[in-house]
Amino acid sequence: MINDKVLAIILGGGQGSRLHPLTQERSKPAVPIAGKYRLVDIPISNCINSNIKRMFVLTQFNSASLNRHIKDTYHFSFFSSAFVDVLAAEQTPHNKTWFQGTADAVRQSMHHFLRHDFNYVLILSGDQLYQMDYRLMIDEHIKNNAEISIATIPVNGKEATSFGILKADDQNVVTSFIEKPDASLLPEWTSEVSAEMKSQGRHYLASMGIYIFNRDLLVNLMNDPSTNDFGKEIIPQSINEHKTLSYQYEGYWTDIGNIDSFFEANLGLTDDIPQFDLYDKSRRIYTRARMLPTTKISGTVLNKTVIAEGCIVGAAKIEQSVIGIRSRIGKESTIINTYMMGSDYYETLEEIENYKIKVLMGIGERCFIKNAIVDKNCRIGDDVRINGGKHLADTENEMYVIKDGIVVIKKGAIIPVGYVI
């Protein structure tokens, strides 16, 4: 099988400063998403569903929780060659520096990859939300004798200025590339897309940051220490020298680059027919198997809300919100347009009494919370009012951050009784 000749490399990203404070204590791929998953579960699940079962995850910041999640989640048969390994940046006698970019991360880790037998390398991002069968892209790569393939998604003019834009001919061979073009240049950068994409005004091919390289070519390209990044250097420099194919993908795809896109992607799961389909058995998203009890709800009006396992909910109303594992929400509270990540453990009555805990884990009674992200293990006291929106200026303190009107309660923060944001 050709998939036995494919090695997947998932790039964990840098410091993740645009996702701060969610990345304050964890790497970007370890950020909780959709109430019970982690971002890294998306590319790993796509690989498993595509029958690609040898994966490396490259990271260098706050990788402890990511290591723990992958160790606790992805167990394969002893008789299988399948694995998911985390490679954190490491100093060696030959290299004293951290990863300087996506290509440098692959270069520094190359000695680990070369211990395996493979013909093709599939390079993925660890911070995107989509469901894709990589086998179709690999088949096109081989059929067309490509040396490099780039997954592209048609975008409109407004979106095009935020991406690397490729131009492809009628054989889908990439002829040129421009990084985040000015709007005035766009008329020269249209490519042939499907009739459906044309009808939506999506005439430009944006790079999704998903690449296939032939093994020998990647090894050769990594010999040049002056190139540190795939999107900014390797791809633009390679398209005229090596046959580079554009593989058009027309499904749902979003880049979780900042708090706004993260928030929007999570709340999108509450739509009647969400664009990201967690209910498709053929494209299942895998994560850690937790033995949690069922969720208990008392006297709550629910509308367009996703609730994970193990929650105890006594709220008056929850609307267009995602409620994560082990969440506790007190009586008469109202939660609107909010992603609550939940908790890593339950507090026992003995602990509450022995440690004289005054503000319990979760959200207290008579609270009003709107346009917020509540990170893991937060304690929000009774009668707290958080009303996020564009009327709030960007700010940060030890308890929370406000970005683009979204209030992000920091992991483990304690919001005292009666506090107003």
C-alpha distance (Angstrom), angle and dihedral (degrees) to the residues before:
residue distance angle dihedral
M1 . . .
I2 3.80 . .
N3 3.83 91.5 .
D4 3.82 87.8 68.0
K5 3.81 86.1 66.4
V6 3.82 94.4 55.4
L7 3.80 125.7 92.5
A8 3.81 117.2 -167.3
I9 3.81 122.0 -146.8
I10 3.81 116.5 -168.2
L11 3.80 113.7 -161.0
G12 3.78 111.0 -141.7
G13 3.79 94.6 -160.4
G14 3.75 130.3 -130.7
Q15 3.78 129.8 -73.0
G16 3.81 91.7 -41.8
S17 3.79 92.5 -134.9
R18 3.82 92.6 162.2
L19 3.82 88.7 60.4
H20 3.81 92.4 50.3
P21 3.05 127.8 166.1
L22 3.83 90.9 27.0
T23 3.82 87.6 60.8
Q24 3.80 95.4 44.7
E25 3.83 92.9 101.8
R26 3.81 102.3 13.9
S27 3.80 139.8 45.4
K28 3.79 119.0 -102.1
P29 3.84 95.1 -105.2
A30 3.83 89.1 54.5
V31 3.84 95.0 57.3
P32 3.85 109.5 121.8
I33 3.81 114.7 -114.0
A34 3.82 135.1 -177.2
G35 3.81 93.6 9.9
K36 3.82 98.7 -73.7
Y37 3.83 110.6 29.4
R38 3.81 136.7 74.3
L39 3.82 123.8 -130.8
V40 3.81 91.0 -112.7
D41 3.82 89.7 60.3
I42 3.83 89.0 71.9
P43 3.84 100.4 64.6
I44 3.82 91.8 34.0
S45 3.82 91.1 52.7
N46 3.81 91.0 46.4
C47 3.81 88.3 53.3
I48 3.82 93.5 48.4
N49 3.82 90.8 47.7
S50 3.83 88.2 50.0
N51 3.83 90.0 50.7
I52 3.81 92.0 -113.4
K53 3.77 104.2 135.3
R54 3.80 107.2 167.0
M55 3.79 109.3 84.1
F56 3.78 138.1 165.2
V57 3.82 121.6 -164.8
L58 3.83 113.0 -156.0
T59 3.80 117.9 -155.1
Q60 3.80 140.1 146.7
F61 3.81 108.6 -179.4
N62 3.82 126.1 75.8
S63 3.79 92.2 -24.4
A64 3.84 98.6 161.5
S65 3.82 96.8 92.7
L66 3.81 91.0 42.8
N67 3.81 90.3 52.3
R68 3.80 90.7 49.4
H69 3.81 93.4 48.0
I70 3.81 93.8 50.2
K71 3.83 92.7 44.2
D72 3.83 91.1 50.6
T73 3.82 95.3 42.8
Y74 3.77 116.2 37.6
H75 3.80 110.8 60.1
F76 3.79 118.2 159.8
S77 3.81 131.9 -174.3
F78 3.80 118.1 -77.5
F79 3.82 86.2 -126.7
S80 3.81 93.4 55.8
S81 3.81 129.8 84.7
A82 3.84 89.4 -141.4
F83 3.82 120.1 124.1
V84 3.79 144.7 152.1
D85 3.82 110.7 -149.3
V86 3.79 127.2 -177.0
L87 3.80 114.1 -141.7
A88 3.79 112.7 -166.7
A89 3.80 119.7 -166.3
E90 3.79 107.7 -83.8
Q91 3.78 134.5 -171.3
T92 3.79 115.2 -124.2
P93 3.82 133.5 178.1
H94 3.83 86.7 -98.5
N95 3.80 98.4 44.1
K96 3.81 128.6 36.2
T97 3.83 98.5 173.0
W98 3.80 136.4 87.2
F99 3.81 121.9 -117.5
Q100 3.82 109.1 -62.6
G101 3.83 95.1 -165.3
T102 3.80 143.4 -30.2
A103 3.81 95.5 -67.2
D104 3.81 92.4 43.6
A105 3.82 89.4 53.1
V106 3.82 89.4 55.8
R107 3.82 91.5 43.9
Q108 3.80 93.8 52.0
S109 3.82 91.4 47.6
M110 3.82 96.4 43.0
H111 3.82 94.3 104.4
H112 3.81 88.8 62.6
F113 3.83 92.9 50.5
L114 3.80 94.7 47.8
R115 3.80 90.8 63.0
H116 3.81 86.5 73.7
D117 3.79 132.6 71.2
F118 3.82 111.5 -115.8
N119 3.82 141.2 138.6
Y120 3.81 99.4 -164.5
V121 3.81 135.4 37.9
L122 3.80 119.9 -149.7
I123 3.82 110.0 -158.0
L124 3.81 116.3 -160.6
S125 3.78 138.4 177.6
G126 3.81 120.0 -118.7
D127 3.82 95.7 -146.1
Q128 3.81 107.7 58.2
L129 3.80 132.3 101.2
Y130 3.81 115.7 -141.5
Q131 3.82 143.4 105.9
M132 3.80 114.5 -125.5
D133 3.79 136.7 163.2
Y134 3.81 102.4 -134.8
R135 3.83 90.8 -168.2
L136 3.81 90.1 76.0
M137 3.80 91.0 53.9
I138 3.83 92.4 46.0
D139 3.83 91.0 49.5
E140 3.83 90.9 52.8
H141 3.80 90.5 47.0
I142 3.82 92.2 54.3
K143 3.81 96.2 39.3
N144 3.81 91.6 54.3
N145 3.82 95.2 43.4
A146 3.80 89.7 -122.4
E147 3.78 121.9 172.3
I148 3.82 93.8 -160.1
S149 3.81 129.1 19.7
I150 3.79 124.5 -167.2
A151 3.81 123.0 -162.6
T152 3.80 108.2 -132.6
I153 3.77 133.2 -173.5
P154 3.82 124.2 -157.7
V155 3.83 111.5 -115.8
N156 3.80 135.6 179.6
G157 3.79 126.8 -110.9
K158 3.80 95.0 -93.9
E159 3.82 92.5 53.4
A160 3.82 95.2 40.5
T161 3.81 94.1 73.7
S162 3.83 89.6 64.2
F163 3.82 97.4 53.8
G164 3.75 143.1 58.4
I165 3.83 102.4 -97.7
L166 3.81 123.1 -149.9
K167 3.77 129.0 -160.7
A168 3.82 115.9 -147.0
D169 3.80 132.5 -174.5
D170 3.82 126.5 -131.4
Q171 3.84 89.5 -81.7
N172 3.84 89.9 56.1
V173 3.80 90.6 -112.5
V174 3.81 111.3 146.6
T175 3.80 111.8 -119.7
S176 3.81 102.3 174.1
F177 3.79 143.7 2.7
I178 3.81 135.6 -154.9
E179 3.81 128.2 -175.3
K180 3.84 115.3 -131.0
P181 3.82 96.8 -25.9
D182 3.79 122.7 -148.9
A183 3.81 112.5 -106.2
S184 3.82 90.2 -114.4
L185 3.84 90.2 64.3
L186 3.80 97.0 50.6
P187 3.86 99.0 92.9
E188 3.82 88.0 68.5
W189 3.82 93.9 50.9
T190 3.83 104.5 61.2
S191 3.82 117.9 126.8
E192 3.80 134.3 -167.0
V193 3.82 109.5 -83.8
S194 3.81 134.6 167.5
A195 3.82 122.0 -76.6
E196 3.82 90.1 -109.0
M197 3.80 92.1 54.4
K198 3.81 90.9 47.0
S199 3.81 90.4 52.4
Q200 3.83 88.2 56.4
G201 3.82 92.1 49.8
R202 3.82 91.8 -111.9
H203 3.83 101.3 141.8
Y204 3.83 100.9 143.9
L205 3.80 127.9 80.8
A206 3.80 112.3 -134.5
S207 3.79 121.1 -164.9
M208 3.82 111.0 -116.1
G209 3.81 92.7 -158.5
I210 3.82 90.0 -112.3
Y211 3.81 114.4 125.8
I212 3.80 140.9 174.8
F213 3.81 117.8 -155.4
N214 3.78 128.6 -176.2
R215 3.79 106.8 -116.6
D216 3.81 99.4 -118.9
L217 3.80 93.1 45.6
L218 3.81 92.5 51.6
V219 3.80 91.3 49.1
N220 3.82 89.8 51.6
L221 3.82 93.5 46.5
M222 3.80 90.5 50.7
N223 3.81 90.0 58.4
D224 3.81 89.7 76.2
P225 3.84 105.7 82.0
S226 3.83 92.1 -170.1
T227 3.84 93.0 75.0
N228 3.79 114.7 77.7
D229 3.81 105.4 163.9
F230 3.81 135.2 50.8
G231 3.80 98.4 -152.0
K232 3.80 98.0 42.0
E233 3.83 101.6 35.5
I234 3.82 119.7 3.9
I235 3.83 97.3 50.0
P236 3.85 98.4 42.8
Q237 3.82 90.7 46.3
S238 3.82 94.4 46.6
I239 3.81 105.2 47.0
N240 3.81 95.2 80.4
E241 3.79 94.6 44.2
H242 3.82 103.3 38.4
K243 3.80 128.7 41.6
T244 3.80 103.5 -101.1
L245 3.80 121.0 -170.5
S246 3.80 128.5 -156.8
Y247 3.81 112.1 -140.8
Q248 3.81 107.7 -162.5
Y249 3.80 117.1 -143.6
E250 3.80 119.3 -171.2
G251 3.81 102.9 -178.8
Y252 3.80 129.4 99.4
W253 3.81 113.5 -60.2
T254 3.77 131.1 160.3
D255 3.79 132.5 174.8
I256 3.82 111.8 -131.7
G257 3.79 92.9 -146.3
N258 3.79 103.3 139.7
I259 3.81 143.2 11.7
D260 3.80 92.6 -91.0
S261 3.84 95.1 54.7
F262 3.83 91.1 41.9
F263 3.80 91.1 52.3
E264 3.81 93.3 45.7
A265 3.83 93.1 48.0
N266 3.81 92.4 52.3
L267 3.80 96.1 45.7
G268 3.83 88.6 46.9
L269 3.82 86.7 70.0
T270 3.81 88.8 70.3
D271 3.84 93.0 63.8
D272 3.81 116.2 113.0
I273 3.81 89.2 -114.0
P274 3.82 105.3 19.6
Q275 3.79 117.6 -154.5
F276 3.80 89.5 -133.8
D277 3.81 103.1 61.6
L278 3.81 114.2 -150.6
Y279 3.82 90.5 171.7
D280 3.83 98.4 65.2
K281 3.82 107.6 110.0
S282 3.80 92.5 -160.9
R283 3.82 91.0 55.4
R284 3.79 99.5 37.8
I285 3.81 119.2 171.4
Y286 3.79 111.2 -135.6
T287 3.78 126.9 -151.1
R288 3.78 141.2 152.7
A289 3.81 112.9 -46.0
R290 3.81 105.9 -126.0
M291 3.79 121.4 -172.3
L292 3.80 95.2 -136.7
P293 3.80 128.3 157.5
T294 3.78 122.1 -114.3
T295 3.81 119.0 -83.3
K296 3.84 116.6 -96.2
I297 3.82 119.5 -148.0
S298 3.81 124.7 -173.8
G299 3.83 124.5 -172.2
T300 3.81 95.7 -23.7
V301 3.81 127.7 144.7
L302 3.81 106.7 -143.0
N303 3.81 125.2 -165.2
K304 3.83 125.5 172.9
T305 3.80 91.9 -18.5
V306 3.79 132.6 146.6
I307 3.82 115.6 -152.9
A308 3.82 123.5 -171.9
E309 3.80 127.0 -149.4
G310 3.77 128.0 -69.2
C311 3.82 98.9 27.5
I312 3.81 128.2 144.9
V313 3.80 108.5 -154.2
G314 3.79 126.4 -178.1
A315 3.81 98.0 155.0
A316 3.80 122.9 138.4
K317 3.83 93.0 -132.6
I318 3.81 139.2 0.8
E319 3.79 118.3 -174.5
Q320 3.82 132.7 178.9
S321 3.79 92.4 -14.1
V322 3.80 140.0 129.6
I323 3.81 114.2 -136.0
G324 3.82 114.9 -162.9
I325 3.80 132.8 -146.6
R326 3.84 120.5 -56.1
S327 3.81 92.7 5.9
R328 3.79 117.4 164.1
I329 3.82 118.8 -159.7
G330 3.82 120.7 -178.8
K331 3.81 130.9 -133.9
E332 3.82 122.8 -71.3
S333 3.82 93.1 12.1
T334 3.80 122.3 139.0
I335 3.81 121.0 -148.3
I336 3.84 119.3 -172.9
N337 3.82 131.0 172.1
T338 3.79 92.3 -8.4
Y339 3.79 137.9 137.7
M340 3.82 109.8 -149.8
M341 3.81 109.0 -172.9
G342 3.80 95.5 -161.6
S343 3.79 130.1 -144.5
D344 3.80 139.9 -57.6
Y345 3.81 93.9 -137.2
Y346 3.81 144.0 6.0
E347 3.79 123.3 -105.8
T348 3.78 113.2 -129.1
L349 3.81 124.0 -140.0
E350 3.81 88.2 -116.0
E351 3.80 91.7 55.8
I352 3.80 91.8 48.0
E353 3.83 91.0 51.9
N354 3.82 97.9 39.5
Y355 3.80 95.5 47.3
K356 3.83 93.2 35.9
I357 3.83 90.9 -128.4
K358 3.81 108.5 -168.4
V359 3.80 100.7 179.8
L360 3.80 109.7 47.4
M361 3.79 126.4 -145.9
G362 3.80 110.7 -85.6
I363 3.81 130.7 19.9
G364 3.80 120.1 -32.0
E365 3.81 131.5 -139.6
R366 3.84 126.9 -63.9
C367 3.82 92.8 11.9
F368 3.81 125.2 150.8
I369 3.81 114.3 -153.1
K370 3.82 123.9 173.9
N371 3.83 134.1 165.1
A372 3.79 94.3 6.3
I373 3.79 144.1 130.2
V374 3.80 112.9 -145.4
D375 3.82 108.9 -162.1
K376 3.82 124.4 -147.3
N377 3.83 123.2 -60.0
C378 3.82 96.2 8.0
R379 3.81 122.2 158.8
I380 3.79 115.1 -147.6
G381 3.80 114.2 -176.6
D382 3.82 127.6 -138.3
D383 3.82 119.7 -73.5
V384 3.82 94.3 18.3
R385 3.81 115.5 155.4
I386 3.81 119.8 -156.9
N387 3.80 113.5 173.7
G388 3.80 108.7 174.6
G389 3.79 122.2 -169.4
K390 3.80 145.0 118.0
H391 3.81 89.7 -69.6
L392 3.83 88.7 74.7
A393 3.80 119.6 85.1
D394 3.82 120.0 -132.4
T395 3.79 109.4 -92.4
E396 3.81 143.6 148.7
N397 3.79 136.3 -151.7
E398 3.81 134.9 155.7
M399 3.82 92.2 -78.9
Y400 3.79 105.5 41.7
V401 3.80 149.6 -3.9
I402 3.81 126.8 -138.0
K403 3.83 115.4 -151.8
D404 3.80 123.4 170.4
G405 3.79 90.0 -17.4
I406 3.82 93.5 -53.7
V407 3.81 114.1 122.4
V408 3.82 111.3 -143.8
I409 3.79 114.4 -165.3
K410 3.81 106.8 -151.3
K411 3.79 121.9 -118.5
G412 3.79 110.9 -81.9
A413 3.83 93.5 3.7
I414 3.81 120.5 155.3
I415 3.82 114.9 -141.6
P416 3.82 107.6 -165.2
V417 3.81 125.2 -128.3
G418 3.81 113.4 -76.0
Y419 3.83 95.3 10.2
V420 3.83 116.2 156.4
I421 3.82 127.5 -154.0
